[in-house]
Amino acid sequence: MDTLKKFELMEKIVRELEDLQHSQQAIIQKIGKIEVDNIELGDQRLEKDLPDMHQRVSDNLDNIKELLDAFANKTEKFGDKNKVDALKEQQALNNANRK
């Protein structure tokens, strides 16, 4: 795999991890809404299970954030080390000259 394609794939993975992070945040919000609604309803099963569910999703979110931060940093360093901006410019010039 050439350098530019590898960098683009790494950027795609960063975006997917960001999307995963947003999805987990939405799940936490939904669980919180159900917990609030259940205050009025008082269902014992929901009262028992939702806090554990909330904690597990929160733990997953923490793991995703750590992974995202580490991989985004790795991607940025890879881009800097391999002068990806210059490679993109050269690719654009090559494409323009072919036309």
C-alpha positions in Angstrom: 0.0 0.0 0.0 1.5 3.3 -0.9 1.9 6.1 1.7 -0.9 8.3 0.6 -3.4 5.4 0.5 -2.3 4.3 3.9 -2.7 7.8 5.3 -6.2 8.1 3.7 -7.2 4.7 5.3 -5.9 5.9 8.6 -8.0 9.1 8.3 -11.0 7.0 7.5 -10.5 4.9 10.6 -10.2 8.1 12.7 -13.6 9.3 11.3 -15.1 5.9 12.0 -13.9 6.0 15.6 -15.3 9.5 16.0 -18.6 8.2 14.7 -18.5 5.4 17.2 -17.8 7.8 19.9 -20.8 9.9 19.0 -23.0 6.8 18.9 -21.9 5.8 22.4 -22.6 9.3 23.6 -26.1 9.1 22.1 -26.7 5.7 23.8 -25.6 7.1 27.2 -28.1 10.0 26.7 -30.9 7.6 25.8 -30.2 5.5 28.8 -30.2 8.6 31.0 -33.6 9.6 29.5 -35.0 6.2 30.3 -33.7 6.4 33.9 -35.4 9.8 34.3 -38.7 8.5 32.9 -38.5 5.5 35.2 -38.3 7.7 38.2 -41.9 8.4 37.6 -42.8 4.9 36.5 -40.8 3.0 39.2 -40.2 -0.2 37.3 -37.9 -2.3 39.4 -36.2 -4.2 36.5 -35.3 -0.9 34.8 -34.2 0.6 38.1 -31.9 -2.5 38.7 -30.4 -2.9 35.2 -30.1 0.6 33.7 -27.3 1.8 36.1 -25.1 -1.2 35.2 -25.9 -0.7 31.5 -25.1 3.0 31.8 -21.7 2.2 33.4 -20.7 -0.4 30.8 -21.5 2.0 27.9 -19.7 4.8 29.8 -16.6 2.5 30.2 -16.8 1.7 26.4 -16.9 5.4 25.6 -13.8 6.0 27.7 -12.0 3.2 25.9 -13.1 4.6 22.5 -11.9 8.1 23.5 -8.5 6.7 24.4 -8.2 4.7 21.3 -9.4 7.6 19.1 -6.9 10.0 20.7 -4.0 7.5 20.3 -4.8 6.6 16.7 -5.5 10.2 15.7 -2.1 11.2 17.1 -0.5 8.3 15.3 -2.2 9.3 12.0 -1.0 12.9 12.4 2.6 11.8 13.1 2.5 9.5 10.1 1.3 12.3 7.9 4.0 14.7 9.2 6.8 12.1 8.9 5.8 11.1 5.4 5.0 14.7 4.2 1.5 13.7 3.1 0.5 17.3 2.3 3.3 17.4 -0.3 2.3 14.0 -1.6 -1.3 15.2 -2.0 -0.1 18.4 -3.9 2.0 16.3 -6.2 -0.9 13.9 -6.8 -3.2 16.9 -7.7 -0.5 18.2 -10.1 -0.1 14.8 -11.7 -3.9 14.5 -12.1 -4.1 18.1 -13.6 -1.4 17.4 -16.1 -3.1 14.2 -17.3 -6.2 16.2 -18.4 
